[in-house]
Amino acid sequence: MVSNNHPHNQKQPDKTLHSTNRLLRWTDVQPLVAICRSHAHQLIAKGLFPPPRKLVPGGRASAWVESEIQAWIQQRIADGDNSDPDAA
């Protein structure tokens, strides 16, 4: 009997499924950032939040790049660690 335990025969997990460059719809973004959609769009207009990307040129559907959302979250954490508690 031939064994299929050779490394070339073993299926490797698809790492692209777990990439931080996925496109996320707002329903996925909102729980991560804990702000409402209208506030996110106000921040986008000020350049303070990552803008969404159109899923189809000229279309209505948009999504956010996960790595940009994660970077925004990490920056908020870093800003909080370095902020003056009396400066609010």
PyMOL Python script that loads the backbone (N, CA, C, O; Angstrom):
from pymol import cmd

cmd.read_pdbstr("""\
ATOM      1  N   MET A   1       0.851  -1.192   0.000  1.00  0.00           N
ATOM      2  CA  MET A   1       0.000   0.000   0.000  1.00  0.00           C
ATOM      3  C   MET A   1       0.886   1.240   0.000  1.00  0.00           C
ATOM      4  O   MET A   1       1.876   1.300   0.730  1.00  0.00           O
ATOM      5  N   VAL A   2       0.537   2.218  -0.807  1.00  0.00           N
ATOM      6  CA  VAL A   2       1.309   3.443  -0.947  1.00  0.00           C
ATOM      7  C   VAL A   2       0.752   4.480   0.016  1.00  0.00           C
ATOM      8  O   VAL A   2      -0.459   4.687   0.093  1.00  0.00           O
ATOM      9  N   SER A   3       1.642   5.122   0.742  1.00  0.00           N
ATOM     10  CA  SER A   3       1.233   6.166   1.683  1.00  0.00           C
ATOM     11  C   SER A   3       1.171   7.511   0.972  1.00  0.00           C
ATOM     12  O   SER A   3       2.012   7.806   0.123  1.00  0.00           O
ATOM     13  N   ASN A   4       0.190   8.315   1.313  1.00  0.00           N
ATOM     14  CA  ASN A   4       0.061   9.662   0.749  1.00  0.00           C
ATOM     15  C   ASN A   4       0.586  10.724   1.710  1.00  0.00           C
ATOM     16  O   ASN A   4       0.135  11.868   1.670  1.00  0.00           O
ATOM     17  N   ASN A   5       1.522  10.364   2.561  1.00  0.00           N
ATOM     18  CA  ASN A   5       2.049  11.291   3.548  1.00  0.00           C
ATOM     19  C   ASN A   5       3.244  12.080   3.040  1.00  0.00           C
ATOM     20  O   ASN A   5       3.868  12.813   3.808  1.00  0.00           O
ATOM     21  N   HIS A   6       3.573  11.947   1.770  1.00  0.00           N
ATOM     22  CA  HIS A   6       4.679  12.699   1.209  1.00  0.00           C
ATOM     23  C   HIS A   6       4.313  14.186   1.224  1.00  0.00           C
ATOM     24  O   HIS A   6       3.173  14.537   0.921  1.00  0.00           O
ATOM     25  N   PRO A   7       5.266  15.072   1.574  1.00  0.00           N
ATOM     26  CA  PRO A   7       4.957  16.502   1.670  1.00  0.00           C
ATOM     27  C   PRO A   7       4.334  17.086   0.408  1.00  0.00           C
ATOM     28  O   PRO A   7       3.518  18.003   0.506  1.00  0.00           O
ATOM     29  N   HIS A   8       4.691  16.585  -0.775  1.00  0.00           N
ATOM     30  CA  HIS A   8       4.138  17.135  -2.008  1.00  0.00           C
ATOM     31  C   HIS A   8       2.686  16.726  -2.214  1.00  0.00           C
ATOM     32  O   HIS A   8       1.969  17.361  -2.988  1.00  0.00           O
ATOM     33  N   ASN A   9       2.245  15.676  -1.534  1.00  0.00           N
ATOM     34  CA  ASN A   9       0.875  15.211  -1.691  1.00  0.00           C
ATOM     35  C   ASN A   9      -0.069  15.850  -0.685  1.00  0.00           C
ATOM     36  O   ASN A   9      -1.288  15.771  -0.837  1.00  0.00           O
ATOM     37  N   GLN A  10       0.487  16.483   0.342  1.00  0.00           N
ATOM     38  CA  GLN A  10      -0.357  17.093   1.362  1.00  0.00           C
ATOM     39  C   GLN A  10      -0.804  18.467   0.901  1.00  0.00           C
ATOM     40  O   GLN A  10      -0.005  19.283   0.443  1.00  0.00           O
ATOM     41  N   LYS A  11      -2.083  18.698   1.032  1.00  0.00           N
ATOM     42  CA  LYS A  11      -2.642  19.983   0.615  1.00  0.00           C
ATOM     43  C   LYS A  11      -2.302  21.040   1.657  1.00  0.00           C
ATOM     44  O   LYS A  11      -2.557  20.854   2.847  1.00  0.00           O
ATOM     45  N   GLN A  12      -1.729  22.142   1.208  1.00  0.00           N
ATOM     46  CA  GLN A  12      -1.382  23.245   2.097  1.00  0.00           C
ATOM     47  C   GLN A  12      -2.590  24.161   2.241  1.00  0.00           C
ATOM     48  O   GLN A  12      -3.354  24.327   1.290  1.00  0.00           O
ATOM     49  N   PRO A  13      -2.775  24.766   3.428  1.00  0.00           N
ATOM     50  CA  PRO A  13      -3.889  25.698   3.582  1.00  0.00           C
ATOM     51  C   PRO A  13      -3.715  26.909   2.683  1.00  0.00           C
ATOM     52  O   PRO A  13      -2.596  27.372   2.462  1.00  0.00           O
ATOM     53  N   ASP A  14      -4.801  27.409   2.177  1.00  0.00           N
ATOM     54  CA  ASP A  14      -4.776  28.578   1.306  1.00  0.00           C
ATOM     55  C   ASP A  14      -4.616  29.820   2.166  1.00  0.00           C
ATOM     56  O   ASP A  14      -5.572  30.259   2.804  1.00  0.00           O
ATOM     57  N   LYS A  15      -3.427  30.387   2.190  1.00  0.00           N
ATOM     58  CA  LYS A  15      -3.141  31.545   3.032  1.00  0.00           C
ATOM     59  C   LYS A  15      -3.818  32.805   2.521  1.00  0.00           C
ATOM     60  O   LYS A  15      -3.969  33.767   3.275  1.00  0.00           O
ATOM     61  N   THR A  16      -4.226  32.825   1.266  1.00  0.00           N
ATOM     62  CA  THR A  16      -4.880  34.017   0.740  1.00  0.00           C
ATOM     63  C   THR A  16      -6.237  34.234   1.382  1.00  0.00           C
ATOM     64  O   THR A  16      -6.729  35.362   1.416  1.00  0.00           O
ATOM     65  N   LEU A  17      -6.848  33.184   1.890  1.00  0.00           N
ATOM     66  CA  LEU A  17      -8.135  33.343   2.554  1.00  0.00           C
ATOM     67  C   LEU A  17      -7.996  34.105   3.862  1.00  0.00           C
ATOM     68  O   LEU A  17      -8.962  34.696   4.344  1.00  0.00           O
ATOM     69  N   HIS A  18      -6.812  34.095   4.432  1.00  0.00           N
ATOM     70  CA  HIS A  18      -6.579  34.739   5.720  1.00  0.00           C
ATOM     71  C   HIS A  18      -5.733  35.996   5.576  1.00  0.00           C
ATOM     72  O   HIS A  18      -5.225  36.527   6.564  1.00  0.00           O
ATOM     73  N   SER A  19      -5.587  36.462   4.365  1.00  0.00           N
ATOM     74  CA  SER A  19      -4.808  37.654   4.092  1.00  0.00           C
ATOM     75  C   SER A  19      -5.486  38.878   4.687  1.00  0.00           C
ATOM     76  O   SER A  19      -6.709  38.908   4.824  1.00  0.00           O
ATOM     77  N   THR A  20      -4.703  39.878   5.038  1.00  0.00           N
ATOM     78  CA  THR A  20      -5.296  41.114   5.534  1.00  0.00           C
ATOM     79  C   THR A  20      -5.632  42.054   4.389  1.00  0.00           C
ATOM     80  O   THR A  20      -5.963  43.215   4.631  1.00  0.00           O
ATOM     81  N   ASN A  21      -5.558  41.588   3.155  1.00  0.00           N
ATOM     82  CA  ASN A  21      -5.939  42.412   2.023  1.00  0.00           C
ATOM     83  C   ASN A  21      -7.259  41.946   1.418  1.00  0.00           C
ATOM     84  O   ASN A  21      -7.463  42.026   0.207  1.00  0.00           O
ATOM     85  N   ARG A  22      -8.132  41.469   2.258  1.00  0.00           N
ATOM     86  CA  ARG A  22      -9.476  41.130   1.803  1.00  0.00           C
ATOM     87  C   ARG A  22     -10.294  42.407   1.701  1.00  0.00           C
ATOM     88  O   ARG A  22      -9.962  43.424   2.309  1.00  0.00           O
ATOM     89  N   LEU A  23     -11.356  42.339   0.934  1.00  0.00           N
ATOM     90  CA  LEU A  23     -12.302  43.439   0.871  1.00  0.00           C
ATOM     91  C   LEU A  23     -13.426  43.158   1.853  1.00  0.00           C
ATOM     92  O   LEU A  23     -14.015  42.077   1.850  1.00  0.00           O
ATOM     93  N   LEU A  24     -13.716  44.141   2.689  1.00  0.00           N
ATOM     94  CA  LEU A  24     -14.749  43.990   3.710  1.00  0.00           C
ATOM     95  C   LEU A  24     -15.899  44.936   3.433  1.00  0.00           C
ATOM     96  O   LEU A  24     -15.685  46.108   3.123  1.00  0.00           O
ATOM     97  N   ARG A  25     -17.100  44.438   3.541  1.00  0.00           N
ATOM     98  CA  ARG A  25     -18.280  45.293   3.438  1.00  0.00           C
ATOM     99  C   ARG A  25     -18.478  45.979   4.791  1.00  0.00           C
ATOM    100  O   ARG A  25     -17.880  45.575   5.788  1.00  0.00           O
ATOM    101  N   TRP A  26     -19.323  47.020   4.822  1.00  0.00           N
ATOM    102  CA  TRP A  26     -19.505  47.795   6.044  1.00  0.00           C
ATOM    103  C   TRP A  26     -19.958  46.917   7.204  1.00  0.00           C
ATOM    104  O   TRP A  26     -19.554  47.158   8.341  1.00  0.00           O
ATOM    105  N   THR A  27     -20.777  45.914   6.951  1.00  0.00           N
ATOM    106  CA  THR A  27     -21.252  45.047   8.041  1.00  0.00           C
ATOM    107  C   THR A  27     -20.102  44.292   8.708  1.00  0.00           C
ATOM    108  O   THR A  27     -20.229  43.852   9.850  1.00  0.00           O
ATOM    109  N   ASP A  28     -18.979  44.142   7.997  1.00  0.00           N
ATOM    110  CA  ASP A  28     -17.783  43.525   8.582  1.00  0.00           C
ATOM    111  C   ASP A  28     -16.881  44.567   9.236  1.00  0.00           C
ATOM    112  O   ASP A  28     -16.201  44.272  10.219  1.00  0.00           O
ATOM    113  N   VAL A  29     -16.872  45.775   8.697  1.00  0.00           N
ATOM    114  CA  VAL A  29     -16.008  46.848   9.199  1.00  0.00           C
ATOM    115  C   VAL A  29     -16.547  47.421  10.509  1.00  0.00           C
ATOM    116  O   VAL A  29     -15.785  47.642  11.450  1.00  0.00           O
ATOM    117  N   GLN A  30     -17.839  47.658  10.571  1.00  0.00           N
ATOM    118  CA  GLN A  30     -18.437  48.349  11.718  1.00  0.00           C
ATOM    119  C   GLN A  30     -18.119  47.689  13.056  1.00  0.00           C
ATOM    120  O   GLN A  30     -17.756  48.398  13.994  1.00  0.00           O
ATOM    121  N   PRO A  31     -18.236  46.372  13.192  1.00  0.00           N
ATOM    122  CA  PRO A  31     -17.887  45.785  14.494  1.00  0.00           C
ATOM    123  C   PRO A  31     -16.408  45.958  14.865  1.00  0.00           C
ATOM    124  O   PRO A  31     -16.060  45.971  16.046  1.00  0.00           O
ATOM    125  N   LEU A  32     -15.552  46.090  13.866  1.00  0.00           N
ATOM    126  CA  LEU A  32     -14.125  46.269  14.127  1.00  0.00           C
ATOM    127  C   LEU A  32     -13.800  47.676  14.620  1.00  0.00           C
ATOM    128  O   LEU A  32     -12.959  47.854  15.501  1.00  0.00           O
ATOM    129  N   VAL A  33     -14.475  48.679  14.044  1.00  0.00           N
ATOM    130  CA  VAL A  33     -14.124  50.065  14.333  1.00  0.00           C
ATOM    131  C   VAL A  33     -15.034  50.726  15.361  1.00  0.00           C
ATOM    132  O   VAL A  33     -14.673  51.753  15.935  1.00  0.00           O
ATOM    133  N   ALA A  34     -16.195  50.155  15.598  1.00  0.00           N
ATOM    134  CA  ALA A  34     -17.138  50.637  16.622  1.00  0.00           C
ATOM    135  C   ALA A  34     -17.574  52.087  16.421  1.00  0.00           C
ATOM    136  O   ALA A  34     -17.755  52.830  17.386  1.00  0.00           O
ATOM    137  N   ILE A  35     -17.739  52.479  15.163  1.00  0.00           N
ATOM    138  CA  ILE A  35     -18.329  53.779  14.848  1.00  0.00           C
ATOM    139  C   ILE A  35     -19.439  53.532  13.833  1.00  0.00           C
ATOM    140  O   ILE A  35     -19.443  52.510  13.148  1.00  0.00           O
ATOM    141  N   CYS A  36     -20.373  54.462  13.740  1.00  0.00           N
ATOM    142  CA  CYS A  36     -21.466  54.288  12.785  1.00  0.00           C
ATOM    143  C   CYS A  36     -20.998  54.700  11.393  1.00  0.00           C
ATOM    144  O   CYS A  36     -19.984  55.382  11.238  1.00  0.00           O
ATOM    145  N   ARG A  37     -21.752  54.274  10.386  1.00  0.00           N
ATOM    146  CA  ARG A  37     -21.393  54.541   8.995  1.00  0.00           C
ATOM    147  C   ARG A  37     -21.298  56.036   8.710  1.00  0.00           C
ATOM    148  O   ARG A  37     -20.373  56.474   8.027  1.00  0.00           O
ATOM    149  N   SER A  38     -22.244  56.827   9.225  1.00  0.00           N
ATOM    150  CA  SER A  38     -22.210  58.267   8.926  1.00  0.00           C
ATOM    151  C   SER A  38     -20.966  58.923   9.523  1.00  0.00           C
ATOM    152  O   SER A  38     -20.383  59.815   8.907  1.00  0.00           O
ATOM    153  N   HIS A  39     -20.556  58.493  10.715  1.00  0.00           N
ATOM    154  CA  HIS A  39     -19.339  59.054  11.307  1.00  0.00           C
ATOM    155  C   HIS A  39     -18.119  58.629  10.492  1.00  0.00           C
ATOM    156  O   HIS A  39     -17.201  59.424  10.292  1.00  0.00           O
ATOM    157  N   ALA A  40     -18.103  57.390  10.023  1.00  0.00           N
ATOM    158  CA  ALA A  40     -16.994  56.925   9.181  1.00  0.00           C
ATOM    159  C   ALA A  40     -16.890  57.796   7.931  1.00  0.00           C
ATOM    160  O   ALA A  40     -15.789  58.174   7.530  1.00  0.00           O
ATOM    161  N   HIS A  41     -18.027  58.116   7.313  1.00  0.00           N
ATOM    162  CA  HIS A  41     -17.991  58.939   6.101  1.00  0.00           C
ATOM    163  C   HIS A  41     -17.578  60.379   6.405  1.00  0.00           C
ATOM    164  O   HIS A  41     -16.961  61.029   5.561  1.00  0.00           O
ATOM    165  N   GLN A  42     -17.902  60.882   7.579  1.00  0.00           N
ATOM    166  CA  GLN A  42     -17.411  62.203   7.981  1.00  0.00           C
ATOM    167  C   GLN A  42     -15.887  62.169   8.116  1.00  0.00           C
ATOM    168  O   GLN A  42     -15.194  63.087   7.679  1.00  0.00           O
ATOM    169  N   LEU A  43     -15.378  61.095   8.727  1.00  0.00           N
ATOM    170  CA  LEU A  43     -13.925  60.958   8.881  1.00  0.00           C
ATOM    171  C   LEU A  43     -13.240  60.777   7.532  1.00  0.00           C
ATOM    172  O   LEU A  43     -12.146  61.301   7.321  1.00  0.00           O
ATOM    173  N   ILE A  44     -13.865  60.043   6.617  1.00  0.00           N
ATOM    174  CA  ILE A  44     -13.313  59.862   5.273  1.00  0.00           C
ATOM    175  C   ILE A  44     -13.182  61.220   4.586  1.00  0.00           C
ATOM    176  O   ILE A  44     -12.164  61.510   3.957  1.00  0.00           O
ATOM    177  N   ALA A  45     -14.216  62.047   4.710  1.00  0.00           N
ATOM    178  CA  ALA A  45     -14.203  63.373   4.081  1.00  0.00           C
ATOM    179  C   ALA A  45     -13.072  64.239   4.614  1.00  0.00           C
ATOM    180  O   ALA A  45     -12.565  65.107   3.904  1.00  0.00           O
ATOM    181  N   LYS A  46     -12.671  64.006   5.870  1.00  0.00           N
ATOM    182  CA  LYS A  46     -11.570  64.752   6.490  1.00  0.00           C
ATOM    183  C   LYS A  46     -10.215  64.067   6.294  1.00  0.00           C
ATOM    184  O   LYS A  46      -9.188  64.581   6.738  1.00  0.00           O
ATOM    185  N   GLY A  47     -10.213  62.917   5.636  1.00  0.00           N
ATOM    186  CA  GLY A  47      -8.978  62.169   5.427  1.00  0.00           C
ATOM    187  C   GLY A  47      -8.514  61.420   6.660  1.00  0.00           C
ATOM    188  O   GLY A  47      -7.330  61.105   6.779  1.00  0.00           O
ATOM    189  N   LEU A  48      -9.431  61.125   7.590  1.00  0.00           N
ATOM    190  CA  LEU A  48      -9.070  60.497   8.853  1.00  0.00           C
ATOM    191  C   LEU A  48      -9.491  59.037   8.964  1.00  0.00           C
ATOM    192  O   LEU A  48      -9.300  58.412  10.007  1.00  0.00           O
ATOM    193  N   PHE A  49     -10.061  58.496   7.898  1.00  0.00           N
ATOM    194  CA  PHE A  49     -10.504  57.098   7.889  1.00  0.00           C
ATOM    195  C   PHE A  49     -10.297  56.574   6.475  1.00  0.00           C
ATOM    196  O   PHE A  49     -10.496  57.313   5.511  1.00  0.00           O
ATOM    197  N   PRO A  50      -9.901  55.313   6.336  1.00  0.00           N
ATOM    198  CA  PRO A  50      -9.653  54.783   4.988  1.00  0.00           C
ATOM    199  C   PRO A  50     -10.916  54.818   4.133  1.00  0.00           C
ATOM    200  O   PRO A  50     -11.989  54.430   4.596  1.00  0.00           O
ATOM    201  N   PRO A  51     -10.799  55.271   2.911  1.00  0.00           N
ATOM    202  CA  PRO A  51     -11.972  55.296   2.027  1.00  0.00           C
ATOM    203  C   PRO A  51     -12.276  53.902   1.481  1.00  0.00           C
ATOM    204  O   PRO A  51     -11.378  53.070   1.349  1.00  0.00           O
ATOM    205  N   PRO A  52     -13.535  53.657   1.167  1.00  0.00           N
ATOM    206  CA  PRO A  52     -13.881  52.374   0.542  1.00  0.00           C
ATOM    207  C   PRO A  52     -13.485  52.372  -0.929  1.00  0.00           C
ATOM    208  O   PRO A  52     -13.218  53.419  -1.519  1.00  0.00           O
ATOM    209  N   ARG A  53     -13.454  51.193  -1.499  1.00  0.00           N
ATOM    210  CA  ARG A  53     -13.176  51.019  -2.929  1.00  0.00           C
ATOM    211  C   ARG A  53     -14.453  50.538  -3.602  1.00  0.00           C
ATOM    212  O   ARG A  53     -15.188  49.729  -3.036  1.00  0.00           O
ATOM    213  N   LYS A  54     -14.718  51.027  -4.794  1.00  0.00           N
ATOM    214  CA  LYS A  54     -15.849  50.528  -5.569  1.00  0.00           C
ATOM    215  C   LYS A  54     -15.553  49.099  -5.996  1.00  0.00           C
ATOM    216  O   LYS A  54     -14.449  48.802  -6.453  1.00  0.00           O
ATOM    217  N   LEU A  55     -16.522  48.220  -5.850  1.00  0.00           N
ATOM    218  CA  LEU A  55     -16.329  46.831  -6.245  1.00  0.00           C
ATOM    219  C   LEU A  55     -16.398  46.665  -7.757  1.00  0.00           C
ATOM    220  O   LEU A  55     -15.754  45.782  -8.324  1.00  0.00           O
ATOM    221  N   VAL A  56     -17.178  47.512  -8.401  1.00  0.00           N
ATOM    222  CA  VAL A  56     -17.285  47.511  -9.856  1.00  0.00           C
ATOM    223  C   VAL A  56     -17.191  48.968 -10.304  1.00  0.00           C
ATOM    224  O   VAL A  56     -17.910  49.816  -9.776  1.00  0.00           O
ATOM    225  N   PRO A  57     -16.325  49.274 -11.260  1.00  0.00           N
ATOM    226  CA  PRO A  57     -16.235  50.664 -11.723  1.00  0.00           C
ATOM    227  C   PRO A  57     -17.609  51.207 -12.119  1.00  0.00           C
ATOM    228  O   PRO A  57     -18.326  50.596 -12.910  1.00  0.00           O
ATOM    229  N   GLY A  58     -17.954  52.344 -11.566  1.00  0.00           N
ATOM    230  CA  GLY A  58     -19.237  52.963 -11.844  1.00  0.00           C
ATOM    231  C   GLY A  58     -20.393  52.369 -11.058  1.00  0.00           C
ATOM    232  O   GLY A  58     -21.523  52.847 -11.156  1.00  0.00           O
ATOM    233  N   GLY A  59     -20.119  51.336 -10.283  1.00  0.00           N
ATOM    234  CA  GLY A  59     -21.173  50.679  -9.511  1.00  0.00           C
ATOM    235  C   GLY A  59     -21.402  51.357  -8.175  1.00  0.00           C
ATOM    236  O   GLY A  59     -20.704  52.302  -7.809  1.00  0.00           O
ATOM    237  N   ARG A  60     -22.385  50.860  -7.462  1.00  0.00           N
ATOM    238  CA  ARG A  60     -22.729  51.436  -6.171  1.00  0.00           C
ATOM    239  C   ARG A  60     -22.045  50.728  -5.004  1.00  0.00           C
ATOM    240  O   ARG A  60     -21.737  51.367  -3.997  1.00  0.00           O
ATOM    241  N   ALA A  61     -21.804  49.432  -5.117  1.00  0.00           N
ATOM    242  CA  ALA A  61     -21.266  48.644  -4.010  1.00  0.00           C
ATOM    243  C   ALA A  61     -19.815  49.025  -3.724  1.00  0.00           C
ATOM    244  O   ALA A  61     -19.004  49.181  -4.637  1.00  0.00           O
ATOM    245  N   SER A  62     -19.509  49.172  -2.434  1.00  0.00           N
ATOM    246  CA  SER A  62     -18.160  49.528  -1.995  1.00  0.00           C
ATOM    247  C   SER A  62     -17.706  48.576  -0.903  1.00  0.00           C
ATOM    248  O   SER A  62     -18.513  47.924  -0.241  1.00  0.00           O
ATOM    249  N   ALA A  63     -16.398  48.516  -0.732  1.00  0.00           N
ATOM    250  CA  ALA A  63     -15.816  47.698   0.340  1.00  0.00           C
ATOM    251  C   ALA A  63     -14.511  48.344   0.778  1.00  0.00           C
ATOM    252  O   ALA A  63     -13.909  49.123   0.039  1.00  0.00           O
ATOM    253  N   TRP A  64     -14.088  48.013   1.983  1.00  0.00           N
ATOM    254  CA  TRP A  64     -12.859  48.546   2.556  1.00  0.00           C
ATOM    255  C   TRP A  64     -11.784  47.472   2.506  1.00  0.00           C
ATOM    256  O   TRP A  64     -12.076  46.281   2.612  1.00  0.00           O
ATOM    257  N   VAL A  65     -10.534  47.906   2.343  1.00  0.00           N
ATOM    258  CA  VAL A  65      -9.398  46.988   2.358  1.00  0.00           C
ATOM    259  C   VAL A  65      -9.078  46.681   3.817  1.00  0.00           C
ATOM    260  O   VAL A  65      -8.821  47.585   4.612  1.00  0.00           O
ATOM    261  N   GLU A  66      -9.097  45.411   4.154  1.00  0.00           N
ATOM    262  CA  GLU A  66      -8.929  44.999   5.547  1.00  0.00           C
ATOM    263  C   GLU A  66      -7.628  45.503   6.158  1.00  0.00           C
ATOM    264  O   GLU A  66      -7.619  45.928   7.313  1.00  0.00           O
ATOM    265  N   SER A  67      -6.525  45.467   5.406  1.00  0.00           N
ATOM    266  CA  SER A  67      -5.243  45.912   5.964  1.00  0.00           C
ATOM    267  C   SER A  67      -5.283  47.395   6.312  1.00  0.00           C
ATOM    268  O   SER A  67      -4.642  47.817   7.274  1.00  0.00           O
ATOM    269  N   GLU A  68      -6.031  48.200   5.539  1.00  0.00           N
ATOM    270  CA  GLU A  68      -6.148  49.629   5.838  1.00  0.00           C
ATOM    271  C   GLU A  68      -6.982  49.853   7.098  1.00  0.00           C
ATOM    272  O   GLU A  68      -6.681  50.742   7.894  1.00  0.00           O
ATOM    273  N   ILE A  69      -8.012  49.059   7.274  1.00  0.00           N
ATOM    274  CA  ILE A  69      -8.834  49.148   8.491  1.00  0.00           C
ATOM    275  C   ILE A  69      -8.012  48.721   9.701  1.00  0.00           C
ATOM    276  O   ILE A  69      -8.060  49.369  10.747  1.00  0.00           O
ATOM    277  N   GLN A  70      -7.262  47.637   9.562  1.00  0.00           N
ATOM    278  CA  GLN A  70      -6.427  47.170  10.675  1.00  0.00           C
ATOM    279  C   GLN A  70      -5.364  48.204  11.032  1.00  0.00           C
ATOM    280  O   GLN A  70      -5.079  48.413  12.211  1.00  0.00           O
ATOM    281  N   ALA A  71      -4.773  48.854  10.028  1.00  0.00           N
ATOM    282  CA  ALA A  71      -3.777  49.897  10.289  1.00  0.00           C
ATOM    283  C   ALA A  71      -4.422  51.077  11.012  1.00  0.00           C
ATOM    284  O   ALA A  71      -3.819  51.652  11.919  1.00  0.00           O
ATOM    285  N   TRP A  72      -5.641  51.442  10.619  1.00  0.00           N
ATOM    286  CA  TRP A  72      -6.365  52.539  11.283  1.00  0.00           C
ATOM    287  C   TRP A  72      -6.618  52.189  12.748  1.00  0.00           C
ATOM    288  O   TRP A  72      -6.441  53.028  13.631  1.00  0.00           O
ATOM    289  N   ILE A  73      -7.033  50.952  13.003  1.00  0.00           N
ATOM    290  CA  ILE A  73      -7.275  50.505  14.378  1.00  0.00           C
ATOM    291  C   ILE A  73      -5.982  50.566  15.189  1.00  0.00           C
ATOM    292  O   ILE A  73      -5.971  51.067  16.314  1.00  0.00           O
ATOM    293  N   GLN A  74      -4.890  50.054  14.612  1.00  0.00           N
ATOM    294  CA  GLN A  74      -3.603  50.066  15.323  1.00  0.00           C
ATOM    295  C   GLN A  74      -3.152  51.490  15.618  1.00  0.00           C
ATOM    296  O   GLN A  74      -2.575  51.753  16.673  1.00  0.00           O
ATOM    297  N   GLN A  75      -3.411  52.408  14.696  1.00  0.00           N
ATOM    298  CA  GLN A  75      -3.050  53.807  14.927  1.00  0.00           C
ATOM    299  C   GLN A  75      -3.878  54.394  16.064  1.00  0.00           C
ATOM    300  O   GLN A  75      -3.358  55.152  16.883  1.00  0.00           O
ATOM    301  N   ARG A  76      -5.164  54.047  16.120  1.00  0.00           N
ATOM    302  CA  ARG A  76      -6.009  54.540  17.221  1.00  0.00           C
ATOM    303  C   ARG A  76      -5.472  54.033  18.564  1.00  0.00           C
ATOM    304  O   ARG A  76      -5.456  54.767  19.552  1.00  0.00           O
ATOM    305  N   ILE A  77      -5.037  52.780  18.585  1.00  0.00           N
ATOM    306  CA  ILE A  77      -4.474  52.211  19.819  1.00  0.00           C
ATOM    307  C   ILE A  77      -3.195  52.942  20.183  1.00  0.00           C
ATOM    308  O   ILE A  77      -2.997  53.311  21.340  1.00  0.00           O
ATOM    309  N   ALA A  78      -2.319  53.156  19.197  1.00  0.00           N
ATOM    310  CA  ALA A  78      -1.057  53.862  19.443  1.00  0.00           C
ATOM    311  C   ALA A  78      -1.322  55.288  19.902  1.00  0.00           C
ATOM    312  O   ALA A  78      -0.668  55.774  20.824  1.00  0.00           O
ATOM    313  N   ASP A  79      -2.280  55.964  19.266  1.00  0.00           N
ATOM    314  CA  ASP A  79      -2.615  57.335  19.667  1.00  0.00           C
ATOM    315  C   ASP A  79      -3.129  57.364  21.097  1.00  0.00           C
ATOM    316  O   ASP A  79      -2.826  58.291  21.850  1.00  0.00           O
ATOM    317  N   GLY A  80      -3.901  56.359  21.474  1.00  0.00           N
ATOM    318  CA  GLY A  80      -4.440  56.287  22.831  1.00  0.00           C
ATOM    319  C   GLY A  80      -3.356  56.043  23.861  1.00  0.00           C
ATOM    320  O   GLY A  80      -3.433  56.551  24.979  1.00  0.00           O
ATOM    321  N   ASP A  81      -2.346  55.268  23.494  1.00  0.00           N
ATOM    322  CA  ASP A  81      -1.244  54.978  24.413  1.00  0.00           C
ATOM    323  C   ASP A  81      -0.387  56.220  24.661  1.00  0.00           C
ATOM    324  O   ASP A  81       0.225  56.355  25.721  1.00  0.00           O
ATOM    325  N   ASN A  82      -0.345  57.127  23.680  1.00  0.00           N
ATOM    326  CA  ASN A  82       0.521  58.297  23.771  1.00  0.00           C
ATOM    327  C   ASN A  82      -0.226  59.580  24.072  1.00  0.00           C
ATOM    328  O   ASN A  82       0.377  60.652  24.121  1.00  0.00           O
ATOM    329  N   SER A  83      -1.529  59.487  24.275  1.00  0.00           N
ATOM    330  CA  SER A  83      -2.307  60.722  24.441  1.00  0.00           C
ATOM    331  C   SER A  83      -2.285  61.201  25.887  1.00  0.00           C
ATOM    332  O   SER A  83      -2.095  60.422  26.821  1.00  0.00           O
ATOM    333  N   ASP A  84      -2.480  62.483  26.039  1.00  0.00           N
ATOM    334  CA  ASP A  84      -2.564  63.119  27.356  1.00  0.00           C
ATOM    335  C   ASP A  84      -3.997  62.956  27.855  1.00  0.00           C
ATOM    336  O   ASP A  84      -4.920  63.424  27.188  1.00  0.00           O
ATOM    337  N   PRO A  85      -4.222  62.311  29.005  1.00  0.00           N
ATOM    338  CA  PRO A  85      -5.581  62.086  29.472  1.00  0.00           C
ATOM    339  C   PRO A  85      -6.344  63.382  29.755  1.00  0.00           C
ATOM    340  O   PRO A  85      -7.575  63.370  29.790  1.00  0.00           O
ATOM    341  N   ASP A  86      -5.644  64.489  29.955  1.00  0.00           N
ATOM    342  CA  ASP A  86      -6.308  65.762  30.243  1.00  0.00           C
ATOM    343  C   ASP A  86      -6.614  66.550  28.965  1.00  0.00           C
ATOM    344  O   ASP A  86      -7.210  67.625  29.033  1.00  0.00           O
ATOM    345  N   ALA A  87      -6.205  66.015  27.780  1.00  0.00           N
ATOM    346  CA  ALA A  87      -6.349  66.763  26.546  1.00  0.00           C
ATOM    347  C   ALA A  87      -7.664  66.507  25.835  1.00  0.00           C
ATOM    348  O   ALA A  87      -7.766  66.810  24.646  1.00  0.00           O
ATOM    349  N   ALA A  88      -8.650  65.979  26.483  1.00  0.00           N
ATOM    350  CA  ALA A  88      -9.938  65.716  25.826  1.00  0.00           C
ATOM    351  C   ALA A  88     -10.831  66.833  25.998  1.00  0.00           C
ATOM    352  O   ALA A  88     -11.963  66.798  25.516  1.00  0.00           O
TER     353      ALA A  88
END
""", "prot")
cmd.dss("prot")
cmd.show_as("cartoon", "prot")
cmd.util.cbc("prot")
cmd.orient("prot")
